[in-house]
Amino acid sequence: MLETLRTARGIVRSLRTYYGGGATRRHAMDALYGRFVRAGDLVFDVGAHVGDRVAAFRRLGARVIAVEPQPALVCTLRLLYGRDTSVIVEPQAAGAAPGEVELLLNADNPTVATASVDFIAAAGGAAGWEGQRWTRRVTVPVTTLDALIARHGEPAFIKIDVEGFEAEALAGLTRPPPALSFEFTTIQRDVALAALERCAALGYARFDAALGESCALVNNAWIPADAMRRWLAELPHAANSGDVYAVRD
């Protein structure tokens, strides 16, 4: 019961955080994703969490496949978007191959649930990650991005935010869309670099990034993989996290 109450409180906090900011944040998010998404496009939101990006994609007129393995957040997404026929919730993780994976849950901060024990090890004692505790485990199904494409169609854009599991998710993709993004953290630069290498192998040629929840590209000029690799390596630890954006042309 206590764990359930902590999770509910954590979800409410996340809803306030990610849906807060008013019109200014919504406009910034729409402007960012509007570079990649048009009305009628299909978008995959992998690691949909509480669905603030789902909301942005819907404001842009896209159809959304919201991929989220955490049971409490699946319920949240269905409460928020269950009546929207343009949103389909896929209650599973994305990985390199179909199967199952153990998901480690953080009751006080549900949006950082992870399938990566290395992510938890990297967070331990790291500045900016104080007080984070993963106290429960649940086994969840795993699909691949290729399987999702076979089931739902070719997306125009894929957003990947899976707490240290980004490279594994990208390993299950061989049919790359025109653009995608993946989250990075400064506590796991190796994961970010592995995801970047996978993107380059898939044919993505130009990259940019946004820090934290800023929804603003830092370079505003697309750079090659080598330059993005240097940028990630030189980023101060205090930057904490952000998203790399990749385009094929």
Residue pairs with C-beta under 8 A, 6 or more apart in sequence:
3 107
3 135
3 136
6 107
6 108
7 72
7 105
7 107
7 110
8 72
9 108
10 106
10 107
10 108
10 109
10 110
11 50
11 72
11 73
11 76
11 110
13 109
14 49
14 50
14 109
14 110
14 111
15 50
15 76
18 49
18 50
18 52
18 111
18 213
19 50
19 52
19 55
25 213
25 215
26 56
26 59
28 214
28 215
28 216
29 52
29 53
29 56
29 215
30 56
30 59
30 60
31 215
32 210
32 215
32 216
32 217
33 53
33 56
33 57
33 60
33 157
34 60
35 179
36 156
36 157
36 178
36 179
36 245
36 247
37 43
37 57
37 60
37 62
37 156
37 157
38 60
38 61
38 62
38 156
39 60
39 61
39 62
40 61
40 62
40 63
41 60
41 61
41 62
41 63
41 155
41 156
41 157
42 62
42 63
42 64
42 65
42 152
42 153
42 154
42 155
42 156
43 57
43 62
43 63
43 64
43 65
43 155
43 156
43 157
43 158
43 159
44 64
44 65
44 67
44 145
44 148
44 152
44 155
44 157
44 158
44 159
45 51
45 53
45 54
45 57
45 64
45 65
45 66
45 67
45 159
46 67
46 94
46 145
46 158
46 159
46 160
46 161
46 162
46 169
47 67
47 68
47 94
47 159
47 160
47 161
47 162
47 163
47 183
48 54
48 66
48 67
48 68
48 73
48 77
48 89
49 68
49 73
49 110
49 111
49 161
50 73
50 76
50 77
50 80
50 111
51 66
51 76
51 77
51 80
51 81
53 159
53 161
54 64
54 66
54 77
54 80
54 81
54 87
57 64
58 64
58 81
58 84
58 86
58 87
62 86
62 156
62 157
63 86
63 87
64 81
64 86
64 87
64 88
65 88
65 90
65 148
65 152
65 155
66 77
66 81
66 87
66 88
66 89
66 90
67 90
67 92
67 93
67 94
67 143
67 148
68 74
68 77
68 89
68 90
68 91
69 91
69 92
69 93
69 101
69 103
69 113
69 115
69 140
69 141
70 103
70 105
70 110
70 113
70 138
70 140
71 91
71 138
71 140
72 110
73 110
73 111
73 113
74 89
74 91
77 87
77 89
78 89
81 87
81 89
82 89
88 152
90 143
90 148
91 140
91 141
92 140
92 141
92 142
92 143
93 101
93 103
93 115
93 140
93 141
93 142
93 143
93 162
93 165
94 142
94 143
94 144
94 145
94 148
94 160
94 162
94 165
94 168
94 169
94 172
95 101
95 115
95 142
95 143
95 144
95 165
95 168
95 169
95 171
95 172
96 144
96 168
96 169
96 171
96 172
97 142
97 144
97 172
98 141
98 142
98 143
98 144
98 147
99 141
99 142
100 139
100 140
100 141
100 142
101 115
101 139
101 140
101 142
102 115
102 137
102 138
102 139
102 140
103 113
103 114
103 115
103 137
103 138
103 139
103 140
104 113
104 114
104 115
104 117
104 120
104 134
104 136
104 137
105 113
105 134
105 135
105 136
105 137
105 138
106 112
106 113
106 132
106 133
106 134
106 135
107 133
107 135
107 136
108 132
108 133
109 132
112 132
112 163
113 134
113 163
114 120
114 134
114 162
114 163
114 164
114 165
115 140
115 162
115 163
115 164
115 165
115 168
116 163
116 164
116 165
116 168
116 191
118 164
118 188
118 191
119 163
119 164
119 165
119 185
119 187
119 188
119 191
120 134
122 164
122 185
122 187
122 188
123 129
123 132
123 187
126 187
126 237
127 237
127 238
128 187
128 237
128 238
128 240
129 187
143 172
144 172
144 173
145 158
145 169
145 170
145 172
145 173
145 175
146 172
146 173
146 174
146 175
147 172
149 155
149 175
154 175
154 177
155 177
156 177
156 178
156 179
157 177
157 178
157 179
157 180
157 181
158 173
158 177
158 180
158 181
159 180
159 181
159 243
160 166
160 169
160 170
160 180
160 181
160 182
160 183
160 195
161 182
161 183
161 243
162 168
162 169
162 183
163 183
164 185
164 188
164 191
166 182
166 183
166 184
166 191
166 192
166 195
167 191
167 194
167 195
167 198
169 182
170 182
170 195
170 198
170 199
170 202
171 198
173 198
173 202
174 202
176 199
176 202
176 203
176 204
176 248
178 247
178 248
178 249
179 245
179 246
179 247
179 248
180 199
180 204
180 245
180 246
181 243
181 244
181 245
181 246
182 192
182 195
182 199
182 243
182 244
182 246
183 241
183 242
183 243
184 191
184 192
184 195
184 209
184 232
184 241
184 242
184 243
184 244
185 191
185 192
185 240
185 241
186 235
186 236
186 237
186 238
186 239
186 240
186 241
187 237
189 232
189 233
189 235
192 232
192 244
193 229
193 232
193 233
195 244
196 207
196 225
196 228
196 229
196 232
196 244
197 225
199 207
199 225
199 244
199 246
200 225
203 248
204 225
204 246
204 247
204 248
205 224
205 225
205 247
205 248
205 249
206 222
206 223
206 224
206 246
206 247
206 249
207 222
207 223
207 224
207 225
207 227
207 228
207 244
207 245
207 246
207 247
208 217
208 218
208 219
208 220
208 221
208 222
208 223
208 228
208 244
208 245
209 217
209 218
209 219
209 228
209 231
209 232
209 242
209 243
209 244
209 245
210 216
210 217
210 218
210 242
210 243
210 245
211 218
211 239
211 241
211 242
212 239
212 240
212 241
212 242
214 242
217 245
218 242
219 231
222 247
223 231
228 244
232 244
